[in-house]
Amino acid sequence: MPKLRIFYTSDLHGSERCYRKLINAARVYKTNVLVVGGDLTGKRIVPIIRQADKTYKMRFLGEDFLLKNESELEKAKKQIKSVGYYAHIADESEIRILREDDKKLQETFAETMKETITNWVKFAEEKLKGSGVKVYMMPGNDDDYSIDPLLEGHDVIVNPNEKVVTVNDHEMLSLGYANMTPWQCPRDISEEELGSKIEALTSKIGRMDRAVFNTHVPPYKTTIDLAPELDEKFRPKAAGGGGVVMGNVGSTAVRKAIEEYQPLLGLHGHIHDSKGMCQIGRTLCLNPGSEYVDGILRGVILDIDGSQVRDYLFTSG
């Protein structure tokens, strides 16, 4: 048996279904190390209007729904959570205020987001208590800084962001930031700053031949950093034959660090459509991709022995 088996995934984006599958992955794949490479939180709120006749109405994924009772409400909430959105139930007057007051909407979104992360931590701590499993779960470039304190001070959940942590006899460098994106996300930073952060962490690593670089953004100009190129309105540029123009959007700083330091392994996410692997020198770099919208957990199981990756297998379920 290998000395270390890791299950790695990334970009859950608030999907309750994917998160629960992640916590169960320790049992399913017989691993005691789970790593989540960033982008934990959802992207939007789905308002559910509570009506005077004790029914509810909502618009979800382009369709209007009338929920006739509490059972239908609970089912709808689960569907909303499964795709990474947040359900918010309120009277029509409050929903109207949220639609008209962007500040109030953002405050409500932040409260719901933090409540979800708190519940996720509680679920993992209760489910995996006494199992010996550790869940290394860091925020990504999409995630607001307000969730960071919620990931600290636990037994099962560990936030490795901007740290070098020891996983068995391997050192893991983790960084949830990304180079600048068109959406100007909370943790988008310049390549120079990204490089400085990586450099500060590499100085703490003793054995690069056993080290893992857990960086949310993949290295630039590889098979795992390809994404649709966007026009000035953030629409994918059309290519011939009905396709879209693809381009490399990964980080030059991450690539430079991998080329220079040659760690054993690179674990990456960020680019949902670029599932795959690439080799940079001796470093194996992996991106499992993401299908969180469909509630599908994509990941990769890694068997590591000393300074070798004995085997890896992409999973989807």
C-alpha positions in Angstrom: 0.0 0.0 0.0 1.2 3.6 -0.7 2.3 5.7 2.3 -0.1 8.5 1.3 -3.4 8.5 -0.5 -4.9 11.9 -1.3 -8.3 12.7 -2.7 -8.1 16.2 -4.4 -11.0 18.3 -5.7 -11.6 22.0 -6.3 -14.2 24.6 -7.3 -17.3 23.3 -5.3 -18.8 26.8 -5.6 -21.4 26.2 -2.8 -22.8 22.9 -4.1 -24.2 21.1 -1.1 -24.3 17.8 -3.1 -20.7 18.0 -4.1 -19.6 18.9 -0.6 -21.4 15.9 1.0 -19.9 13.6 -1.6 -16.4 15.1 -0.8 -16.8 14.2 2.9 -17.9 10.7 2.0 -14.9 10.3 -0.3 -12.7 9.4 2.6 -14.7 6.2 3.1 -15.4 5.5 -0.5 -11.8 5.9 -1.7 -10.1 4.7 1.5 -8.1 7.9 2.1 -7.5 9.9 5.2 -6.5 13.1 3.4 -8.9 15.2 1.5 -7.7 18.4 -0.2 -10.0 21.1 -1.6 -8.2 23.6 -3.8 -10.4 26.7 -3.5 -13.6 28.4 -4.6 -15.8 27.1 -1.9 -18.7 29.5 -2.0 -21.7 30.0 -4.2 -22.4 32.7 -6.8 -26.0 33.9 -6.2 -29.1 33.9 -4.1 -32.4 32.5 -5.3 -35.3 34.4 -3.6 -38.3 32.4 -2.5 -41.4 34.5 -1.8 -43.5 33.4 1.2 -47.2 34.1 0.4 -50.1 34.8 2.6 -51.8 31.5 1.7 -48.7 29.6 3.0 -47.5 28.7 -0.4 -44.2 29.9 -1.9 -43.1 31.0 -5.4 -39.7 31.3 -7.0 -37.9 31.6 -10.3 -35.1 29.1 -10.6 -33.0 28.3 -13.7 -35.3 30.3 -15.9 -38.5 28.7 -14.8 -41.3 29.9 -12.4 -42.4 27.5 -9.6 -45.3 27.5 -7.2 -44.4 25.5 -4.0 -47.7 24.4 -2.4 -46.4 23.1 1.0 -43.4 22.8 3.3 -42.4 19.5 1.7 -42.1 21.1 -1.8 -40.2 24.0 -0.2 -37.6 21.7 1.4 -37.2 19.8 -1.9 -36.7 23.1 -3.8 -34.1 24.3 -1.2 -32.2 21.1 -1.7 -32.2 21.5 -5.5 -31.0 25.1 -5.1 -28.2 24.1 -2.8 -27.2 21.2 -5.0 -26.2 23.6 -7.9 -24.3 26.0 -5.6 -26.9 28.7 -5.1 -28.3 29.9 -1.9 -32.0 29.9 -1.1 -33.4 33.0 0.8 -37.0 32.8 2.0 -38.9 36.0 2.8 -42.1 38.0 2.4 -42.6 39.7 -0.9 -41.9 43.1 0.6 -38.4 42.0 1.8 -37.7 40.4 -1.6 -38.6 43.6 -3.3 -36.2 45.5 -1.1 -33.4 43.1 -2.0 -34.1 43.6 -5.7 -34.0 47.4 -5.3 -31.2 47.8 -2.8 -27.9 46.2 -4.0 -26.1 46.9 -0.7 -28.8 45.0 1.2 -28.7 42.2 -1.3 -24.9 41.9 -0.9 -25.2 41.9 2.9 -27.8 39.1 2.8 -25.7 37.1 0.3 -22.7 37.4 2.7 -24.7 36.3 5.7 -26.1 33.3 3.8 -22.6 32.4 2.4 -21.0 32.4 5.9 -23.9 30.4 7.4 -23.3 27.8 4.7 -19.6 27.5 5.3 -20.3 27.3 9.1 -22.7 24.4 8.4 -20.2 22.7 6.1 -17.5 22.8 8.8 -19.9 21.5 11.4 -20.9 18.6 9.1 -17.3 17.6 8.5 -16.4 17.8 12.1 -19.3 15.6 13.2 -19.1 13.2 10.3 -15.3 12.6 10.5 -14.7 13.0 14.2 -12.3 10.3 15.5 -11.7 8.9 12.0 -8.2 10.4 11.6 -9.3 12.1 8.4 -8.0 15.7 7.7 -9.8 18.0 5.2 -7.4 20.6 3.9 -9.9 23.2 2.6 -8.7 26.6 1.4 -10.6 29.5 -0.1 -10.0 30.4 -3.8 -9.9 33.6 -5.8 -13.8 33.7 -6.0 -14.1 33.5 -2.2 -14.7 36.5 0.1 -12.2 37.0 2.9 -15.0 36.9 5.4 -15.0 33.1 5.3 -11.4 32.7 6.4 -12.0 32.9 10.1 -14.7 30.2 9.8 -12.1 27.7 8.5 -9.7 28.2 11.5 -9.4 26.4 14.8 -11.0 23.0 14.0 -9.9 19.4 14.4 -10.9 18.0 11.0 -11.0 21.1 8.8 -7.6 22.7 8.2 -7.2 25.9 6.2 -3.8 25.6 4.5 -4.0 28.9 2.5 -0.7 30.8 2.5 1.0 28.1 4.6 3.2 25.1 4.3 1.6 22.2 6.2 3.0 18.7 6.7 0.8 15.9 5.3 2.3 12.6 6.5 6.0 13.1 5.5 5.2 15.6 2.6 5.2 19.3 2.8 2.3 21.0 1.0 2.4 24.6 -0.1 -1.1 26.1 -0.6 -2.2 29.3 -2.2 -5.8 30.2 -3.1 -5.1 33.4 -5.1 -5.2 33.7 -8.9 -3.7 36.0 -11.5 -6.1 38.7 -12.6 -9.4 37.6 -14.2 -11.9 39.7 -16.2 -14.3 39.5 -13.2 -11.9 41.1 -10.7 -12.6 38.5 -8.0 -11.7 39.1 -4.3 -8.4 37.2 -4.5 -7.2 38.2 -8.0 -3.7 39.6 -7.7 -0.9 40.5 -10.1 1.6 37.9 -11.3 4.3 39.8 -9.3 2.4 39.5 -6.0 1.5 35.9 -6.8 5.2 35.2 -7.4 6.2 36.9 -4.2 3.8 34.8 -2.1 5.0 31.6 -3.7 8.6 32.6 -3.1 7.9 33.3 0.6 6.4 29.8 1.0 9.0 27.9 -0.9 11.7 29.1 1.6 9.9 27.0 4.2 10.1 23.7 2.3 12.9 21.3 3.2 12.4 18.5 0.6 11.2 19.7 -2.8 11.4 16.1 -4.2 8.5 15.3 -1.8 6.7 18.6 -1.9 3.1 19.3 -3.2 2.2 22.7 -4.7 -1.5 23.2 -4.0 -2.2 26.3 -6.0 -5.7 27.2 -7.0 -4.6 28.6 -10.4 -2.8 26.2 -12.8 0.5 26.9 -14.5 0.4 29.0 -17.7 0.5 27.6 -21.2 -0.4 24.0 -20.4 -3.2 21.6 -21.3 -4.9 22.3 -17.9 -5.3 26.1 -18.1 -7.4 26.4 -21.3 -10.6 28.5 -21.1 -12.8 30.3 -23.7 -11.5 33.6 -24.8 -14.0 36.5 -24.0 -15.0 39.6 -25.9 -15.5 43.0 -24.4 -19.0 41.9 -23.1 -17.5 38.7 -21.5 -19.0 36.5 -24.1 -17.0 33.5 -25.5 -15.4 34.3 -28.9 -16.9 32.2 -31.6 -14.7 29.9 -33.6 -15.5 28.1 -36.9 -17.7 25.0 -36.8 -19.8 26.3 -33.9 -17.0 26.1 -31.3 -15.3 28.8 -29.2 -11.8 30.2 -29.2 -9.7 28.8 -26.4 -6.7 30.4 -24.7 -4.3 29.8 -21.9 -5.3 31.7 -18.8 -3.1 30.2 -16.0 -0.4 31.8 -14.0 3.1 32.6 -15.3 4.3 32.9 -11.7 3.0 29.4 -10.8 4.7 28.0 -13.9 8.0 29.7 -13.2 8.0 28.4 -9.6 7.3 24.8 -10.8 10.0 25.0 -13.4 12.5 26.4 -10.9 11.7 24.2 -7.8 10.4 21.0 -9.4 8.1 19.8 -6.6 6.8 16.3 -6.8 3.3 17.3 -7.5 1.1 20.2 -8.5 -2.6 20.3 -7.6 -4.7 22.9 -9.4 -8.3 23.9 -10.2 -9.8 27.3 -11.2 -10.4 26.3 -14.9 -13.5 24.1 -14.8 -13.2 22.8 -18.4 -9.5 21.9 -18.4 -9.6 18.5 -16.7 -6.3 16.7 -17.3 -2.6 16.4 -16.5 0.6 17.8 -17.7 4.3 17.3 -16.9 6.6 20.2 -16.2 10.0 18.7 -15.9 9.7 16.1 -13.1 6.5 17.7 -11.7 3.2 16.1 -12.4 0.4 18.7 -12.5 -3.3 17.8 -12.3 -6.6 19.6 -12.7 -9.7 17.5 -12.1 -12.1 20.1 -13.6 -15.5 21.0 -12.1 -19.1 20.1 -12.8 -20.5 21.5 -9.6 -23.6 22.9 -11.4 -24.8 19.4 -12.1 -23.9 18.2 -8.6 -21.1 16.0 -9.9 -18.0 15.8 -7.8 -14.9 15.6 -10.0 -11.6 14.7 -8.3 -8.4 12.8 -8.5 -7.1 10.0 -6.2 -3.3 10.0 -5.8 -1.1 7.3 -4.3 2.2 8.8 -3.2 5.2 6.9 -1.9 8.2 8.9 -0.9 9.4 11.0 -3.8 7.1 9.2 -6.3 3.5 9.4 -7.4 2.8 5.7 -7.8 -0.6 6.2 -9.4 -3.4 8.6 -10.0 -7.0 8.2 -11.1 -9.5 10.9 -12.1 -13.0 10.4 -10.6 -16.4 11.7 -11.4 -19.6 10.9 -9.4 
